[in-house]
């Protein structure tokens, strides 16, 4: 039989371990038989049936994609009732890929908690999260940062997680709000190489981006919402109304999460574009007269000021006549010469075509709209005239010529493995 069974849920203080068994072809998809979540305060008073929603959310989409079965003993009844709606919402995002599979629970349990506050906000410290925080600042949201890349050994991702914990903890203390930090291995459970070979091409999306991150983030936050008495889990939108997208976190999927009788989820600021959000943040910073640092690099302990996401955010801030140095981008030379030097070294590794199509048009429109009042005209003129596609082709050619033997060695190694 091709299935997965949750054998045992162990709660020790703030650590929850889900021990599971896989059978048949599902075995090859997993790197371990234990999912763990480590909260930094005790969750022993949270019903096991609600905790089990974490396991179900983090793995069930793989059952949908492989037409297999998940078996669980206890589950929160409210969450159980929303699973079919969640599945239908994801099916609407991926109509070309039939989502099948089954979820079977032996004992749905009715849970309930007393609402004491409006929200717990999933908070990564980037533009989207900060704008959602500022929009709901008066409600004193609990800030929750969840890291899913914890494995057996520390790596660059865990260093970035430590920086998240430090920066958000300091921000929460300054703002006078509660902060909850969570460590887990949910992002490392599934064999991504096998997923890419078997599913990704037909699905048109990766496991992390297409299904996992929102399902895990929201479900891991549920026990915290239960303990803090938060009515809703807020998750900041990455997209905006009028722009259809496929992503694990979307307005039509996140809103379907329900738990413990009264708990729900809000996909926040879907009415704002990314450029609208940057405008909101720049306006706030100018009114306050104080620096407002954000960190947009997902796997760095600071803004590296050399990657696509940093460049994109710099463009967005400049288009609103903001000073990038006030937002955590310590570029202490003219922006034009700085980014010219970066592209000499790194343009070969930039996803220029995707950036030009998805992210730059709104910034370009605002640059043109605000041009007469903007201070960074030299940088803007250079950016608007620069042939990114053509220059990247040259950069890729140079890189391949210079690193021919290393590239060949990597390709041979991948084929042999």
C-alpha positions in Angstrom: 0.0 0.0 0.0 1.2 3.5 -0.8 0.5 5.5 2.4 1.8 7.3 5.4 0.8 6.8 9.0 1.3 9.2 12.0 2.4 6.7 14.6 3.1 8.9 17.6 3.1 12.5 18.6 5.5 13.3 21.4 5.3 16.6 23.3 8.2 17.6 25.6 8.0 21.2 26.8 8.2 23.3 23.6 9.3 20.5 21.3 6.8 18.4 19.3 8.0 15.3 17.4 5.8 13.6 14.9 7.0 10.0 14.3 5.6 8.6 11.1 5.8 5.5 8.9 5.8 5.5 5.1 4.9 2.5 2.9 5.2 1.6 -0.8 6.4 4.3 -3.2 6.1 7.1 -0.7 9.2 5.8 1.2 11.5 7.3 -1.5 10.0 10.8 -1.1 11.1 11.3 2.5 14.5 12.0 4.0 13.5 11.2 7.6 10.7 9.5 9.6 10.3 12.4 12.1 9.0 15.9 11.7 9.9 18.1 14.6 8.8 21.6 15.7 10.5 23.5 18.5 8.7 26.4 20.1 10.5 28.5 22.6 7.9 28.0 25.3 5.8 25.1 26.4 3.0 23.8 24.2 2.1 20.9 26.5 -1.3 22.6 27.2 -2.2 22.6 23.4 -4.4 19.6 22.5 -2.6 16.9 20.5 -5.4 16.9 18.0 -4.5 20.6 17.1 -0.8 19.9 17.1 -1.4 17.1 14.7 -2.7 19.6 12.2 1.0 20.6 11.7 1.9 17.1 10.5 -1.1 16.9 8.2 -0.6 20.3 6.6 3.1 19.8 6.1 2.8 16.5 4.3 -0.8 16.0 3.0 -0.3 17.9 -0.2 2.2 15.2 -1.2 -0.7 12.7 -0.9 -2.8 14.9 -3.2 0.0 15.0 -5.8 0.8 11.2 -5.6 -2.7 9.9 -5.1 -1.9 8.2 -1.8 -3.3 8.0 1.7 -2.6 9.6 5.1 -3.8 8.0 8.3 -4.0 10.0 11.6 -5.6 9.2 14.9 -6.6 12.6 16.5 -7.2 15.8 14.5 -8.8 19.1 15.3 -12.4 18.9 14.1 -12.5 22.5 12.7 -9.3 21.9 10.7 -10.5 18.5 9.5 -13.6 20.2 8.1 -11.6 22.7 6.1 -9.3 20.2 4.4 -11.6 19.6 1.5 -11.9 23.3 0.9 -8.2 23.7 1.1 -7.7 20.9 -1.5 -10.3 22.5 -3.8 -8.6 25.9 -3.5 -5.2 24.4 -4.5 -6.9 22.4 -7.3 -8.1 25.7 -8.7 -4.5 27.0 -8.8 -3.3 23.9 -10.6 -6.2 22.8 -12.8 -3.9 20.9 -15.1 -2.7 18.6 -12.3 -5.4 16.4 -10.7 -5.1 16.4 -6.9 -6.3 13.1 -5.5 -5.3 11.1 -2.5 -7.1 10.7 0.8 -6.9 11.8 4.4 -8.4 9.5 7.0 -8.7 10.5 10.7 -10.0 8.2 13.4 -10.9 10.8 16.1 -11.8 14.4 15.2 -11.8 16.4 18.4 -13.7 19.6 19.1 -11.3 22.3 20.4 -12.0 25.9 21.5 -10.1 28.8 23.0 -11.0 32.2 24.3 -10.2 35.1 21.9 -8.1 37.7 23.6 -6.5 39.6 20.7 -7.1 40.1 16.9 -4.0 38.6 15.4 -0.7 36.7 15.3 1.4 37.9 12.4 3.8 35.6 10.5 6.8 37.9 10.3 10.0 37.4 8.3 11.3 41.0 8.4 10.9 41.8 4.7 8.8 44.5 3.0 5.5 42.5 2.9 5.7 41.6 6.6 6.6 45.1 7.8 3.8 46.7 5.8 1.3 44.2 7.3 2.7 45.0 10.8 2.3 48.7 10.3 -1.2 48.3 9.0 -2.2 46.4 12.2 0.3 48.0 14.6 -2.5 49.4 16.8 -3.7 45.8 17.4 -0.3 44.8 19.0 0.1 41.6 16.9 2.2 38.8 18.2 5.1 38.5 15.8 6.0 34.9 14.8 9.0 33.8 12.8 9.2 30.2 11.7 12.3 28.6 10.3 12.0 25.2 8.6 15.5 24.5 7.4 17.0 23.0 10.6 18.9 19.8 9.9 21.7 17.8 11.6 24.4 20.5 10.9 24.4 24.3 11.0 24.6 25.9 7.6 24.1 29.3 5.9 20.3 29.0 6.3 20.5 28.5 10.1 22.9 31.5 10.3 20.2 33.5 8.5 17.6 32.1 10.9 19.7 33.2 13.9 19.9 36.7 12.4 16.1 36.7 12.0 15.7 35.8 15.6 18.1 38.6 16.7 16.6 41.3 14.5 12.9 40.5 15.0 13.4 40.1 18.7 15.0 43.6 18.9 12.2 45.0 16.7 9.5 43.4 18.8 11.1 44.7 22.0 11.3 48.2 20.6 7.6 48.0 19.5 6.4 46.5 22.8 4.9 43.4 21.2 5.3 39.6 21.9 7.7 37.6 19.7 7.6 33.8 19.1 10.5 32.1 17.3 10.0 28.5 16.0 12.5 26.0 14.6 11.6 23.0 12.5 12.8 20.6 9.8 9.6 20.8 7.7 11.4 22.2 4.7 13.8 19.2 4.7 11.4 16.3 5.0 10.8 15.7 1.3 13.4 14.5 -1.2 13.5 17.5 -3.5 15.5 15.7 -6.2 12.9 13.0 -6.5 10.1 15.6 -6.4 11.7 17.5 -9.3 12.1 14.3 -11.3 8.6 12.9 -10.7 6.3 15.8 -10.2 7.7 19.3 -10.7 7.8 19.4 -14.5 4.1 18.4 -14.8 3.0 20.6 -11.9 5.0 23.5 -13.1 6.2 24.5 -9.6 8.4 23.3 -6.8 7.4 21.6 -3.6 8.4 24.6 -1.5 6.9 27.3 -3.6 3.9 25.4 -4.9 2.5 23.8 -1.8 4.7 23.6 1.3 5.6 27.0 2.8 2.2 28.4 3.5 0.7 25.1 4.6 3.5 24.7 7.2 3.8 28.3 8.3 0.1 28.7 9.1 -0.3 25.3 10.8 2.8 25.7 12.9 1.3 29.1 14.0 -2.0 27.5 15.1 -0.8 26.3 18.5 0.6 29.8 19.2 -2.6 31.4 18.2 -4.3 29.0 20.6 -2.0 29.9 23.5 -2.0 33.7 22.8 -5.8 33.8 22.2 -5.3 35.3 18.7 -8.4 35.2 16.6 -6.6 35.2 13.3 -3.2 34.3 11.9 -2.1 37.0 9.5 0.1 36.2 6.6 1.4 39.0 4.3 0.6 38.7 0.6 3.3 38.3 -2.0 0.9 39.0 -4.9 -1.9 41.5 -5.6 -5.4 41.5 -6.8 -5.8 41.4 -10.5 -2.6 39.3 -11.1 -3.4 35.6 -11.1 -0.5 33.5 -9.7 0.3 30.0 -8.6 1.9 29.8 -5.1 1.4 27.9 -1.8 0.4 31.2 -0.2 -2.4 32.8 -2.1 -5.6 34.7 -1.2 -7.8 31.8 -2.2 -5.9 29.1 -0.2 -4.7 30.8 3.0 -8.2 32.0 3.8 -9.5 28.4 4.0 -7.5 27.6 7.2 -9.8 27.2 10.2 -9.0 25.7 13.6 -10.1 25.2 17.2 -13.6 26.5 16.7 -12.8 30.2 16.4 -9.4 30.5 14.7 -8.9 31.6 11.1 -6.3 33.1 8.7 -6.1 36.4 6.9 -4.1 36.9 3.7 -3.2 40.5 4.3 -2.6 43.4 1.9 -3.7 41.5 -1.2 -5.2 44.8 -2.3 -1.7 46.4 -2.5 1.0 45.8 -5.1 4.6 45.4 -4.1 5.3 48.9 -5.3 2.3 50.2 -3.3 3.8 48.5 -0.2 7.1 50.1 -0.7 5.4 53.5 -1.1 3.6 52.9 2.2 6.9 52.0 3.9 8.8 55.0 2.4 6.0 57.4 3.5 6.1 56.0 7.0 9.9 56.3 7.2 9.8 59.9 6.0 7.1 60.8 8.5 9.0 59.2 11.4 12.4 60.7 10.4 14.1 57.5 11.6 15.7 54.6 9.8 13.4 51.7 9.1 15.7 48.7 8.3 14.2 45.7 6.4 15.9 42.5 5.4 14.9 41.0 2.0 17.7 38.5 1.6 16.1 35.1 2.5 19.2 33.2 3.3 21.7 35.9 4.4 22.1 37.5 7.8 21.9 41.0 6.2 21.0 42.5 2.9 23.8 41.4 0.6 23.2 44.2 -1.8 24.3 42.0 -4.7 21.3 39.7 -5.4 18.2 40.0 -7.6 15.9 40.7 -4.6 18.2 43.4 -3.2 18.4 45.1 -6.6 14.6 44.8 -7.0 14.0 46.4 -3.6 16.5 49.2 -4.3 14.6 50.0 -7.5 11.3 50.1 -5.7 12.6 52.4 -3.0 14.3 54.7 -5.4 11.1 54.9 -7.5 9.3 56.3 -4.4 12.2 58.8 -3.8 13.3 56.9 -0.7 16.9 56.7 0.6 18.0 53.0 0.4 20.4 53.5 3.3 17.5 54.2 5.6 16.1 50.8 4.9 19.1 48.5 5.6 21.0 48.8 2.3 24.4 50.2 3.3 25.6 51.3 -0.2 28.0 54.1 0.5 28.7 55.2 -3.1 26.7 56.4 -6.0 24.1 53.7 -6.9 25.0 53.7 -10.6 28.6 52.9 -10.1 27.9 50.4 -7.3 25.5 48.3 -9.4 27.7 48.6 -12.5 30.5 46.9 -10.5 28.1 44.3 -9.1 26.9 43.3 -12.6 30.5 43.0 -13.9 30.8 40.1 -11.4 27.3 38.7 -11.0 25.0 39.6 -13.9 25.5 36.0 -15.3 23.6 34.7 -12.2 20.7 37.2 -12.4 17.2 36.0 -13.5 16.9 39.1 -15.7 14.1 37.9 -17.9 11.8 37.0 -14.9 12.6 40.3 -13.2 11.8 42.3 -16.3 8.5 40.5 -16.7 7.3 40.2 -13.1 8.8 42.8 -10.9 10.3 45.8 -12.7 7.3 47.1 -14.7 5.6 48.7 -11.6 8.9 50.3 -10.5 9.6 51.6 -14.0 6.1 53.1 -14.1 6.6 54.9 -10.8 10.1 56.1 -11.9 8.5 57.8 -14.9 5.6 59.1 -12.9 7.8 60.6 -10.2 10.8 61.5 -12.4 10.9 65.2 -11.9 11.0 64.9 -8.1 13.5 62.0 -7.8 17.0 62.5 -6.5 18.6 59.4 -8.0 18.3 60.5 -11.6 21.7 59.3 -12.7 21.0 55.7 -11.4 17.5 55.8 -12.9 18.6 57.0 -16.3 21.3 54.2 -16.4 18.8 51.5 -15.3 16.2 52.6 -17.9 18.7 52.5 -20.7 20.8 49.4 -19.7 20.4 46.4 -22.0 20.0 43.7 -19.2 19.1 40.9 -21.5 21.9 41.5 -24.0 24.5 42.2 -21.3 23.5 39.1 -19.4 24.0 36.9 -22.5 27.6 38.3 -22.7 28.1 37.7 -19.0 26.9 34.1 -19.2 29.2 33.4 -22.2 32.2 34.8 -20.4 31.4 32.8 -17.2 31.0 29.5 -19.1 34.3 30.1 -21.0 36.1 30.9 -17.8 34.7 28.0 -15.8 34.2 25.4 -18.6 36.0 22.5 -16.8 34.3 23.1 -13.4 30.8 23.3 -15.1 31.6 20.0 -17.1 32.7 18.3 -13.9 29.5 19.3 -12.1 27.3 18.0 -14.9 29.1 14.7 -15.0 28.8 14.4 -11.2 25.1 15.1 -11.3 24.5 12.5 -14.0 26.5 9.8 -12.1 24.5 10.5 -9.0 
